[in-house]
Amino acid sequence: MEGTTVYVFVINGLQKEVRESALKQHPGCYEALPASAKAQIAANRSWMSKL
C-alpha cells in the first residue's frame, strides 16, 4: 500500500515485517525502535489525529 511504513524485525530468528499501525500487536517491537523512528511515529499520529 502507498504511504504505509513497514518495519522489519528479526523475531525468533525469522524476519517479520510489521506495519506501523500494527506495532502494538507485537510486544517489544515498538520499544526496540530507535528514538528517531519513535519521533516519526508520534508525528504521524499527531498529523492523523488532526484529520
C-alpha positions in Angstrom: 0.0 0.0 0.0 1.1 3.6 -0.6 2.0 5.6 2.4 2.4 2.7 4.7 5.5 2.4 6.9 6.7 -1.1 7.4 9.4 -2.0 9.9 11.4 -5.2 9.6 12.4 -7.1 12.8 14.1 -10.4 13.4 11.8 -12.3 15.8 12.9 -15.8 17.0 15.4 -15.9 14.1 12.7 -15.1 11.5 12.3 -11.9 9.5 9.0 -10.3 10.4 7.5 -7.2 8.6 5.3 -5.1 10.8 3.2 -2.2 9.6 3.4 0.9 11.8 -0.3 0.6 12.6 0.3 -3.0 13.9 3.3 -2.3 16.2 1.1 -2.6 19.3 0.2 -6.2 18.3 3.9 -7.2 18.5 5.2 -6.8 22.1 8.7 -5.3 22.3 8.9 -4.2 18.7 8.0 -0.5 19.4 10.4 -0.4 22.3 13.2 -1.7 20.0 12.9 1.2 17.5 15.4 4.0 17.6 14.3 7.4 19.0 14.1 8.9 15.5 11.6 6.3 14.4 9.5 6.8 17.5 9.5 10.5 16.9 8.3 10.0 13.3 5.5 7.7 14.5 4.5 10.3 17.0 4.4 13.0 14.3 2.4 10.7 12.0 -0.1 10.0 14.8 -0.4 13.7 15.6 -1.0 14.5 11.9 -3.6 11.8 11.6 -5.5 13.0 14.7 -6.0 16.4 13.0 -7.9 14.9 10.1 
